[in-house]
Amino acid sequence: METALFLSQLLNGLLDGFYYLLIALGLSLIFSLGGIINLAHGAFFAVGAYMAIVLAPHVGFFGAVIVGPILVGALGIVVERLLFKRFYRIDPLYSLLLTFGLAMVLEQTLRLIFGSAPLAFNIPDVLRGQVFMGEFIYSRYRIFTIVVAVVVVAALWWLLNRTAFGRIVRAGIQNPDILATLGISLRPYLSAVAAIGIGLAGLAGVLMAPIHPVHPAMGIEVLVAAFVVVVIGGLGSFWGVVLAAMLVGVVKGFMVAIDLSSWSLASIYLLMFVVLLVRPRGLMGERITRFE
């Protein structure tokens, strides 16, 4: 196989890794702070993709990239205040059942509004075409997507590690009782984390819409991969999730590059199995007192 084509397939896998990362970071944050296993995260990803279709004719694609995740995040706040808040102090398995039902409701709602048939969404004209670097050729839109994902992940890291908001969230993940003794309520932070996490899933959906058929069940496969990323990276670890997403993406891309695309999904499950055998907490999993 030519080197340029091999590198192109690896980059495609890495791009998948960035989609998984945007979703997995939200999953990890919501579970780490609130103990909610959000099986509806994939449905919010699908909602984001449909947001691109609805919003782009009115605000343009770049407007949809901004407005779509904000609207999905606002929906996340509504869901958190109406549903999630009732399940913070009980067994996480109950939240699993809740969010499974929520995922079904969201999927069927999308099916009722838009139908079951996949919808196409065109890449905006300014991002069409290829970038040529010698013999290496790659899609301009895919490069744009990778850049957006990197910027968003960097911004989230800054928010969690360089602001008072992030310090309280990290303290709430490790030991919320300490915050309670200081008179700090986690109530608004739980809503904010739900908005951020679900908004990130919406952003991934908006970015995926131009290169993947948009349909109500599109979030199922990507949700499973995102859970694999969280498990490999380790609960509570920002960089663990980042590393796991990149590793999963590269492994998936490598399998396609060596003409074993039928094994690409199986390879990431095998990777998870190996990591859990060697390190059950994941690559960089942290000890979270209230879950032990």
C-alpha positions as CSV (number, residue, x, y, z in Angstrom):
1,M,0.0,0.0,0.0
2,E,1.2,3.5,-0.9
3,T,2.4,5.5,2.1
4,A,0.1,8.4,1.3
5,L,-3.0,6.2,1.2
6,F,-1.9,4.5,4.4
7,L,-1.5,7.8,6.2
8,S,-4.9,8.9,4.9
9,Q,-6.6,5.9,6.4
10,L,-4.8,6.5,9.7
11,L,-6.0,10.1,9.7
12,N,-9.6,8.9,9.0
13,G,-9.3,6.6,12.0
14,L,-7.9,9.5,14.1
15,L,-10.9,11.6,12.9
16,D,-13.2,8.9,14.3
17,G,-11.2,9.1,17.5
18,F,-12.0,12.8,17.8
19,Y,-15.7,12.2,17.3
20,Y,-15.5,9.5,20.0
21,L,-13.6,11.9,22.2
22,L,-16.2,14.7,22.1
23,I,-18.8,12.2,23.1
24,A,-16.7,10.3,25.7
25,L,-15.6,13.5,27.5
26,G,-19.3,14.3,28.1
27,L,-20.1,10.8,29.2
28,S,-17.1,10.8,31.6
29,L,-17.9,14.2,33.1
30,I,-21.6,13.5,33.7
31,F,-20.9,10.1,35.3
32,S,-18.0,11.3,37.4
33,L,-19.8,14.2,38.9
34,G,-23.4,13.0,39.1
35,G,-23.1,9.2,38.8
36,I,-25.5,9.1,35.8
37,I,-24.8,6.4,33.2
38,N,-26.1,8.3,30.2
39,L,-27.2,5.9,27.5
40,A,-29.1,8.7,25.8
41,H,-25.8,10.4,24.9
42,G,-25.9,8.8,21.4
43,A,-29.4,10.1,20.9
44,F,-28.2,13.7,21.7
45,F,-25.5,13.1,19.1
46,A,-28.2,12.4,16.6
47,V,-30.1,15.4,17.7
48,G,-27.0,17.5,16.9
49,A,-26.8,16.1,13.4
50,Y,-30.4,17.0,12.7
51,M,-29.8,20.4,14.2
52,A,-27.2,20.9,11.4
53,I,-29.9,20.1,8.8
54,V,-32.5,22.4,10.4
55,L,-30.3,25.3,11.2
56,A,-27.9,25.5,8.2
57,P,-30.5,27.0,5.8
58,H,-31.1,29.9,8.2
59,V,-27.7,30.6,9.9
60,G,-25.3,28.7,7.5
61,F,-23.1,25.7,8.4
62,F,-20.7,27.7,10.6
63,G,-23.6,29.2,12.4
64,A,-25.0,25.7,13.0
65,V,-21.7,24.6,14.4
66,I,-22.1,27.2,17.1
67,V,-25.9,27.4,17.6
68,G,-26.6,23.6,17.3
69,P,-24.5,22.5,20.3
70,I,-25.8,25.4,22.4
71,L,-29.4,24.3,21.7
72,V,-28.5,20.6,22.4
73,G,-26.8,21.8,25.6
74,A,-29.9,23.7,26.6
75,L,-31.9,20.5,26.1
76,G,-29.4,18.8,28.3
77,I,-30.2,21.3,31.1
78,V,-33.9,20.6,30.8
79,V,-33.2,16.9,31.0
80,E,-30.9,17.3,34.0
81,R,-33.4,19.4,35.9
82,L,-36.4,17.2,35.1
83,L,-34.9,13.8,35.2
84,F,-31.2,13.4,36.2
85,K,-31.5,15.2,39.5
86,R,-33.8,12.5,40.8
87,F,-31.1,9.8,40.4
88,Y,-28.0,11.4,41.8
89,R,-28.1,9.7,45.2
90,I,-29.3,6.2,44.2
91,D,-27.7,3.2,42.4
92,P,-26.4,4.2,39.0
93,L,-28.2,1.2,37.4
94,Y,-31.5,3.1,37.8
95,S,-30.1,6.0,35.8
96,L,-29.0,3.5,33.2
97,L,-32.7,2.4,32.8
98,L,-33.8,6.0,32.8
99,T,-31.5,7.1,30.1
100,F,-32.1,3.9,28.0
101,G,-35.8,4.9,28.0
102,L,-34.9,8.5,27.2
103,A,-32.8,7.4,24.3
104,M,-35.7,5.5,22.9
105,V,-38.0,8.5,23.3
106,L,-35.5,10.8,21.5
107,E,-34.9,8.4,18.7
108,Q,-38.7,7.8,18.1
109,T,-39.3,11.6,18.3
110,L,-36.7,12.2,15.6
111,R,-38.3,9.4,13.5
112,L,-41.7,11.0,13.8
113,I,-40.4,14.4,12.8
114,F,-37.9,13.6,10.1
115,G,-38.9,10.1,9.1
116,S,-36.7,6.9,9.2
117,A,-35.0,7.4,5.8
118,P,-31.4,8.7,6.0
119,L,-31.0,12.4,5.1
120,A,-28.0,13.8,3.3
121,F,-26.3,17.0,4.3
122,N,-23.8,18.6,1.9
123,I,-20.4,19.8,2.9
124,P,-20.3,23.6,2.7
125,D,-18.7,24.9,-0.5
126,V,-15.9,26.7,1.3
127,L,-14.8,23.4,2.9
128,R,-15.1,21.2,-0.2
129,G,-12.1,19.8,-2.0
130,Q,-8.7,18.4,-1.1
131,V,-5.5,19.6,0.5
132,F,-2.4,18.5,-1.4
133,M,0.9,18.1,0.4
134,G,3.2,16.4,-2.1
135,E,1.7,12.9,-2.7
136,F,-0.5,13.1,0.4
137,I,-4.1,14.2,-0.3
138,Y,-6.7,14.8,2.4
139,S,-10.2,16.2,2.6
140,R,-10.4,19.9,3.6
141,Y,-13.5,19.3,5.6
142,R,-12.0,16.5,7.6
143,I,-9.0,18.7,8.5
144,F,-11.5,21.4,9.6
145,T,-13.2,18.9,11.8
146,I,-10.0,17.8,13.5
147,V,-9.0,21.4,14.1
148,V,-12.4,22.2,15.7
149,A,-12.2,19.2,17.9
150,V,-8.7,20.0,19.1
151,V,-9.7,23.6,19.9
152,V,-12.8,22.5,21.8
153,V,-10.9,19.8,23.8
154,A,-8.2,22.4,24.6
155,A,-10.9,24.9,25.8
156,L,-12.6,22.2,28.0
157,W,-9.2,21.4,29.5
158,W,-8.7,25.1,30.3
159,L,-12.1,25.4,31.8
160,L,-11.6,22.3,34.1
161,N,-8.0,23.1,35.1
162,R,-7.6,26.9,35.1
163,T,-10.9,28.3,36.4
164,A,-12.8,28.3,39.7
165,F,-15.6,26.4,38.0
166,G,-13.2,23.6,37.1
167,R,-11.7,23.4,40.5
168,I,-15.2,23.0,42.1
169,V,-16.2,20.4,39.5
170,R,-13.0,18.4,40.1
171,A,-13.5,18.6,43.9
172,G,-17.1,17.5,43.4
173,I,-15.9,14.5,41.4
174,Q,-13.4,13.4,44.1
175,N,-15.2,14.1,47.3
176,P,-18.5,16.2,47.2
177,D,-18.7,16.0,51.0
178,I,-15.9,18.5,51.3
179,L,-17.8,21.0,49.2
180,A,-20.9,20.5,51.4
181,T,-18.9,21.3,54.5
182,L,-17.8,24.6,52.8
183,G,-21.4,25.5,52.0
184,I,-20.9,25.1,48.2
185,S,-23.9,23.5,46.4
186,L,-23.2,21.3,43.4
187,R,-26.7,21.9,42.1
188,P,-25.8,24.6,39.5
189,Y,-22.5,22.7,38.6
190,L,-24.4,19.5,37.8
191,S,-26.6,21.4,35.4
192,A,-23.6,23.1,33.8
193,V,-21.8,19.8,33.4
194,A,-24.9,18.2,31.8
195,A,-25.1,21.1,29.4
196,I,-21.4,20.9,28.5
197,G,-21.3,17.1,28.2
198,I,-24.5,16.9,26.1
199,G,-23.6,20.0,24.1
200,L,-20.3,18.2,23.1
201,A,-22.3,15.3,21.9
202,G,-24.4,17.7,19.9
203,L,-21.3,19.3,18.4
204,A,-20.0,15.9,17.3
205,G,-23.3,15.3,15.6
206,V,-23.2,18.6,13.7
207,L,-19.6,17.9,12.6
208,M,-20.5,14.4,11.5
209,A,-23.6,15.3,9.5
210,P,-21.8,16.3,6.2
211,I,-19.9,13.0,6.0
212,H,-22.3,10.5,7.4
213,P,-26.0,9.8,6.5
214,V,-28.2,11.4,9.2
215,H,-30.8,9.0,10.6
216,P,-32.5,8.6,14.0
217,A,-30.4,5.6,15.1
218,M,-27.1,7.0,14.1
219,G,-25.9,7.5,17.7
220,I,-26.0,3.8,18.7
221,E,-22.7,2.7,17.1
222,V,-20.8,5.9,18.2
223,L,-22.2,5.6,21.7
224,V,-20.8,2.1,22.1
225,A,-17.4,3.3,20.9
226,A,-17.5,6.2,23.2
227,F,-18.1,3.9,26.2
228,V,-15.2,1.8,25.1
229,V,-13.0,5.0,25.1
230,V,-14.2,5.9,28.7
231,V,-13.4,2.4,29.9
232,I,-10.0,2.3,28.3
233,G,-9.0,5.8,29.4
234,G,-10.3,5.4,33.0
235,L,-13.0,7.1,35.0
236,G,-12.3,10.7,36.1
237,S,-9.2,11.1,33.9
238,F,-9.4,13.9,31.2
239,W,-6.1,12.9,29.6
240,G,-6.9,9.2,29.9
241,V,-10.0,9.7,27.8
242,V,-8.0,11.8,25.3
243,L,-5.3,9.2,25.0
244,A,-7.8,6.4,24.7
245,A,-9.8,8.1,22.0
246,M,-6.6,8.7,19.9
247,L,-5.5,5.1,20.5
248,V,-8.9,3.7,19.5
249,G,-9.0,5.9,16.4
250,V,-5.5,4.9,15.3
251,V,-6.2,1.2,15.8
252,K,-9.4,1.5,13.9
253,G,-7.7,3.4,11.1
254,F,-4.8,1.0,11.0
255,M,-7.1,-2.0,10.5
256,V,-8.7,-0.3,7.5
257,A,-5.3,0.7,6.2
258,I,-4.1,-2.9,6.1
259,D,-7.4,-4.0,4.4
260,L,-9.0,-5.5,7.4
261,S,-11.9,-3.0,7.7
262,S,-14.3,-5.8,8.7
263,W,-12.2,-6.1,11.9
264,S,-12.0,-2.4,12.7
265,L,-14.7,-2.4,15.3
266,A,-13.7,-5.7,16.8
267,S,-10.2,-4.4,17.2
268,I,-11.2,-1.7,19.6
269,Y,-13.1,-4.2,21.8
270,L,-10.0,-6.4,21.8
271,L,-8.0,-3.3,22.8
272,M,-10.4,-2.7,25.7
273,F,-10.2,-6.3,26.8
274,V,-6.4,-6.2,26.9
275,V,-6.3,-2.9,28.7
276,L,-8.7,-4.1,31.4
277,L,-6.7,-7.3,31.9
278,V,-3.5,-5.3,32.5
279,R,-5.1,-2.2,34.3
280,P,-8.7,-2.6,35.4
281,R,-9.1,1.1,36.2
282,G,-8.1,2.0,32.6
283,L,-5.0,3.7,31.3
284,M,-5.1,6.7,33.6
285,G,-8.1,6.0,35.8
286,E,-8.3,8.0,39.1
287,R,-9.5,6.8,42.4
288,I,-12.9,8.4,43.1
289,T,-13.8,8.0,46.8
290,R,-17.6,8.0,46.6
291,F,-17.6,5.2,44.0
292,E,-15.5,2.9,46.2
